[in-house]
Amino acid sequence: MPQDLIEFYGTECVHCREMEPLIEKLEKEEGLKIERLEVWHNTDNLNIMRELDKGYCGGVPFFYNKKANKWICGSTSYEKFKEWAKGQ
């Protein structure tokens, strides 16, 4: 099973690509690691996303913090993204 911070994304997803610089910034500045799981071409990852999503988002990007049981649906600001990652 994946680690605590997970991004579910689609390879061709424009909104997922918009979040890539924020992911890189968060990992560099905060030392946090986000596991990235592609779901449009990987059924196993899609099933993991569905299990964690429980119908809240239904699409990508979908960010899930297992430790804090918090999620983000779609693109967001860096500040909200950082709060999510820290479980706030």
MDTraj code that builds the backbone (N, CA, C; nanometers):
import mdtraj as md
import numpy as np

residues = "MET PRO GLN ASP LEU ILE GLU PHE TYR GLY THR GLU CYS VAL HIS CYS ARG GLU MET GLU PRO LEU ILE GLU LYS LEU GLU LYS GLU GLU GLY LEU LYS ILE GLU ARG LEU GLU VAL TRP HIS ASN THR ASP ASN LEU ASN ILE MET ARG GLU LEU ASP LYS GLY TYR CYS GLY GLY VAL PRO PHE PHE TYR ASN LYS LYS ALA ASN LYS TRP ILE CYS GLY SER THR SER TYR GLU LYS PHE LYS GLU TRP ALA LYS GLY GLN".split()
xyz = np.array([
    [0.0851, -0.1189, 0.0000],
    [0.0000, 0.0000, 0.0000],
    [0.0891, 0.1244, 0.0000],
    [0.0433, 0.2302, -0.0624],
    [0.1235, 0.3520, -0.0742],
    [0.1537, 0.4176, 0.0605],
    [0.2452, 0.5118, 0.0570],
    [0.2810, 0.5860, 0.1788],
    [0.1720, 0.6852, 0.2165],
    [0.2000, 0.7746, 0.3129],
    [0.0970, 0.8630, 0.3684],
    [0.0465, 0.9707, 0.2731],
    [0.1343, 1.0342, 0.1956],
    [0.0941, 1.1398, 0.1025],
    [0.0943, 1.0848, -0.0391],
    [-0.0225, 1.0915, -0.1020],
    [-0.0383, 1.0298, -0.2337],
    [-0.1050, 1.1275, -0.3298],
    [-0.0534, 1.1317, -0.4514],
    [-0.1228, 1.2009, -0.5597],
    [-0.1665, 1.0956, -0.6600],
    [-0.2932, 1.0969, -0.6940],
    [-0.3446, 1.0157, -0.8027],
    [-0.3602, 1.1090, -0.9216],
    [-0.3018, 1.0720, -1.0346],
    [-0.3012, 1.1603, -1.1501],
    [-0.3209, 1.0816, -1.2789],
    [-0.3514, 1.1561, -1.3850],
    [-0.3592, 1.0996, -1.5188],
    [-0.2465, 1.1582, -1.6025],
    [-0.1816, 1.0743, -1.6811],
    [-0.0674, 1.1172, -1.7610],
    [-0.0985, 1.2393, -1.8465],
    [-0.2141, 1.2417, -1.9090],
    [-0.2496, 1.3510, -1.9999],
    [-0.3297, 1.4617, -1.9315],
    [-0.3449, 1.4579, -1.8022],
    [-0.4283, 1.5519, -1.7275],
    [-0.3603, 1.6883, -1.7126],
    [-0.4234, 1.7919, -1.7679],
    [-0.3696, 1.9279, -1.7616],
    [-0.3632, 1.9778, -1.6173],
    [-0.4678, 1.9525, -1.5398],
    [-0.4714, 1.9987, -1.4007],
    [-0.3653, 1.9288, -1.3154],
    [-0.3379, 1.8045, -1.3476],
    [-0.2323, 1.7312, -1.2764],
    [-0.0968, 1.7953, -1.3058],
    [-0.0744, 1.8317, -1.4300],
    [0.0517, 1.8975, -1.4670],
    [0.0661, 2.0326, -1.3975],
    [-0.0443, 2.1043, -1.3773],
    [-0.0407, 2.2330, -1.3075],
    [0.0113, 2.2165, -1.1650],
    [-0.0130, 2.1025, -1.1056],
    [0.0268, 2.0796, -0.9665],
    [0.1717, 2.0328, -0.9522],
    [0.2357, 1.9900, -1.0594],
    [0.3724, 1.9373, -1.0516],
    [0.4719, 2.0346, -0.9878],
    [0.4709, 2.1648, -1.0249],
    [0.5656, 2.2572, -0.9591],
    [0.5389, 2.2707, -0.8087],
    [0.4138, 2.2622, -0.7670],
    [0.3811, 2.2706, -0.6247],
    [0.4300, 2.1472, -0.5506],
    [0.4191, 2.0315, -0.6139],
    [0.4687, 1.9073, -0.5541],
    [0.6201, 1.9172, -0.5351],
    [0.6895, 1.9607, -0.6401],
    [0.8349, 1.9746, -0.6325],
    [0.8752, 2.0740, -0.5239],
    [0.8051, 2.1868, -0.5151],
    [0.8352, 2.2891, -0.4156],
    [0.8131, 2.2342, -0.2742],
    [0.7029, 2.1651, -0.2530],
    [0.6718, 2.1082, -0.1223],
    [0.7780, 2.0067, -0.0809],
    [0.8164, 1.9209, -0.1728],
    [0.9166, 1.8189, -0.1417],
    [1.0513, 1.8836, -0.1085],
    [1.0863, 1.9873, -0.1830],
    [1.2147, 2.0542, -0.1617],
    [1.2147, 2.1378, -0.0332],
    [1.1123, 2.2198, -0.0133],
    [1.1090, 2.3121, 0.1007],
    [1.0723, 2.2446, 0.2322],
    [0.9832, 2.1470, 0.2285],
    [0.9336, 2.0849, 0.3524],
    [0.9922, 1.9462, 0.3768],
    [1.0638, 1.8926, 0.2784],
    [1.1227, 1.7600, 0.2943],
    [1.0215, 1.6472, 0.2972],
    [0.9029, 1.6728, 0.2426],
    [0.7980, 1.5709, 0.2389],
    [0.8005, 1.4993, 0.1045],
    [0.7639, 1.3735, 0.1036],
    [0.7606, 1.2950, -0.0187],
    [0.6166, 1.2595, -0.0512],
    [0.5779, 1.2872, -0.1754],
    [0.4443, 1.2518, -0.2221],
    [0.4580, 1.1392, -0.3236],
    [0.3932, 1.0294, -0.2953],
    [0.3928, 0.9178, -0.3893],
    [0.2942, 0.9501, -0.5012],
    [0.3362, 0.9349, -0.6244],
    [0.2518, 0.9680, -0.7388],
    [0.2075, 0.8379, -0.8062],
    [0.0760, 0.8191, -0.8156],
    [0.0206, 0.6981, -0.8763],
    [-0.0659, 0.7361, -0.9963],
    [-0.0285, 0.6878, -1.1138],
    [-0.1012, 0.7155, -1.2376],
    [-0.2224, 0.6235, -1.2441],
    [-0.3406, 0.6802, -1.2753],
    [-0.4636, 0.6011, -1.2715],
    [-0.5313, 0.5832, -1.4075],
    [-0.4989, 0.6623, -1.5058],
    [-0.5665, 0.6507, -1.6351],
    [-0.5193, 0.5290, -1.7142],
    [-0.3980, 0.4838, -1.6857],
    [-0.3423, 0.3694, -1.7586],
    [-0.3027, 0.2553, -1.6658],
    [-0.3395, 0.2642, -1.5377],
    [-0.3023, 0.1619, -1.4412],
    [-0.4238, 0.1281, -1.3535],
    [-0.4838, 0.0144, -1.3808],
    [-0.6055, -0.0267, -1.3117],
    [-0.5830, -0.0495, -1.1623],
    [-0.4673, -0.1038, -1.1249],
    [-0.4387, -0.1263, -0.9828],
    [-0.4397, 0.0061, -0.9065],
    [-0.3736, 0.1086, -0.9626],
    [-0.3718, 0.2402, -0.8990],
    [-0.5110, 0.3024, -0.8955],
    [-0.5880, 0.2819, -1.0012],
    [-0.7249, 0.3328, -1.0070],
    [-0.8092, 0.2710, -0.8950],
    [-0.7918, 0.1426, -0.8715],
    [-0.8664, 0.0758, -0.7644],
    [-0.8278, 0.1291, -0.6273],
    [-0.6988, 0.1595, -0.6055],
    [-0.6544, 0.2195, -0.4792],
    [-0.7194, 0.3560, -0.4632],
    [-0.7203, 0.4354, -0.5719],
    [-0.7817, 0.5683, -0.5652],
    [-0.9296, 0.5579, -0.5307],
    [-1.0002, 0.4684, -0.5945],
    [-1.1442, 0.4525, -0.5678],
    [-1.1700, 0.4145, -0.4228],
    [-1.0838, 0.3293, -0.3688],
    [-1.0993, 0.2863, -0.2297],
    [-1.0816, 0.4049, -0.1341],
    [-0.9851, 0.4912, -0.1607],
    [-0.9583, 0.6058, -0.0740],
    [-1.0520, 0.7229, -0.1016],
    [-1.0926, 0.7388, -0.2259],
    [-1.1772, 0.8514, -0.2669],
    [-1.3184, 0.8403, -0.2094],
    [-1.3729, 0.7214, -0.2074],
    [-1.5085, 0.6963, -0.1544],
    [-1.6134, 0.7881, -0.2174],
    [-1.5903, 0.8279, -0.3441],
    [-1.6879, 0.9090, -0.4161],
    [-1.6789, 1.0586, -0.3905],
    [-1.5812, 1.1039, -0.3116],
    [-1.5699, 1.2465, -0.2816],
    [-1.5291, 1.3284, -0.4041],
    [-1.4288, 1.2825, -0.4763],
    [-1.3753, 1.3599, -0.5888],
    [-1.4151, 1.2996, -0.7236],
    [-1.3845, 1.1745, -0.7412],
    [-1.4200, 1.1066, -0.8651],
    [-1.3318, 1.1400, -0.9836],
    [-1.2244, 1.2136, -0.9612],
    [-1.1366, 1.2483, -1.0720],
    [-0.9979, 1.2829, -1.0224],
    [-0.9148, 1.3295, -1.1156],
    [-0.7771, 1.3650, -1.0834],
    [-0.7509, 1.5109, -1.1185],
    [-0.6548, 1.5729, -1.0531],
    [-0.5722, 1.5148, -0.9488],
    [-0.6497, 1.4978, -0.8186],
    [-0.6187, 1.3912, -0.7509],
    [-0.6770, 1.3611, -0.6205],
    [-0.5612, 1.3364, -0.5255],
    [-0.5499, 1.4190, -0.4246],
    [-0.4438, 1.4080, -0.3247],
    [-0.5035, 1.3540, -0.1968],
    [-0.4365, 1.2553, -0.1391],
    [-0.4866, 1.1941, -0.0161],
    [-0.3753, 1.1848, 0.0878],
    [-0.4047, 1.2313, 0.2087],
    [-0.3142, 1.2216, 0.3225],
    [-0.3709, 1.1128, 0.4125],
    [-0.3118, 0.9931, 0.4076],
    [-0.3631, 0.8794, 0.4844],
    [-0.3559, 0.9021, 0.6348],
    [-0.2492, 0.9647, 0.6798],
    [-0.2296, 0.9848, 0.8236],
    [-0.3371, 1.0771, 0.8814],
    [-0.3679, 1.1851, 0.8084],
    [-0.4656, 1.2834, 0.8569],
    [-0.6066, 1.2590, 0.8035],
    [-0.6216, 1.1622, 0.7118],
    [-0.7497, 1.1343, 0.6478],
    [-0.8080, 1.2617, 0.5849],
    [-0.7222, 1.3337, 0.5101],
    [-0.7638, 1.4556, 0.4416],
    [-0.7324, 1.4421, 0.2935],
    [-0.8130, 1.5089, 0.2120],
    [-0.7928, 1.5009, 0.0683],
    [-0.8087, 1.6382, 0.0056],
    [-0.7565, 1.6476, -0.1175],
    [-0.7750, 1.7647, -0.2023],
    [-0.8223, 1.7136, -0.3370],
    [-0.9281, 1.7745, -0.3865],
    [-0.9806, 1.7418, -0.5189],
    [-0.9373, 1.8520, -0.6153],
    [-0.8641, 1.8167, -0.7188],
    [-0.8259, 1.9137, -0.8203],
    [-0.7086, 2.0000, -0.7793],
    [-0.6880, 2.1076, -0.8542],
    [-0.5781, 2.2014, -0.8298],
    [-0.6096, 2.2873, -0.7080],
    [-0.5034, 2.3385, -0.6448],
    [-0.5201, 2.4239, -0.5275],
    [-0.4001, 2.5165, -0.5155],
    [-0.4047, 2.6057, -0.4186],
    [-0.2928, 2.6966, -0.3937],
    [-0.1824, 2.6236, -0.3176],
    [-0.0632, 2.6807, -0.3211],
    [0.0480, 2.6191, -0.2488],
    [0.0212, 2.6156, -0.0985],
    [-0.0347, 2.7227, -0.0434],
    [-0.0605, 2.7270, 0.1013],
    [-0.1585, 2.6173, 0.1436],
    [-0.2663, 2.6003, 0.0702],
    [-0.3632, 2.4939, 0.1028],
    [-0.2999, 2.3559, 0.0853],
    [-0.2169, 2.3435, -0.0176],
    [-0.1484, 2.2173, -0.0457],
    [-0.0539, 2.1822, 0.0692],
    [0.0201, 2.2807, 0.1188],
    [0.1129, 2.2598, 0.2297],
    [0.0359, 2.2234, 0.3571],
    [-0.0753, 2.2897, 0.3835],
    [-0.1579, 2.2573, 0.5002],
    [-0.2064, 2.1119, 0.4921],
    [-0.2519, 2.0728, 0.3742],
    [-0.2977, 1.9344, 0.3528],
    [-0.1851, 1.8360, 0.3848],
    [-0.0679, 1.8631, 0.3293],
    [0.0454, 1.7722, 0.3462],
    [0.0870, 1.7585, 0.4932],
    [0.0736, 1.8665, 0.5682],
    [0.1105, 1.8655, 0.7106],
    [-0.0051, 1.8185, 0.7991],
    [-0.1204, 1.7877, 0.7368],
    [-0.2333, 1.7365, 0.8124],
    [-0.3121, 1.8418, 0.8860],
    [-0.3021, 1.9665, 0.8433],
    [-0.3716, 2.0773, 0.9096],
    [-0.5054, 2.1054, 0.8467],
])
top = md.Topology()
chain = top.add_chain()
for i, resn in enumerate(residues, 1):
    res = top.add_residue(resn, chain, resSeq=i)
    for name in ("N", "CA", "C"):
        top.add_atom(name, md.element.get_by_symbol(name[0]), res)
traj = md.Trajectory(xyz[None], top)
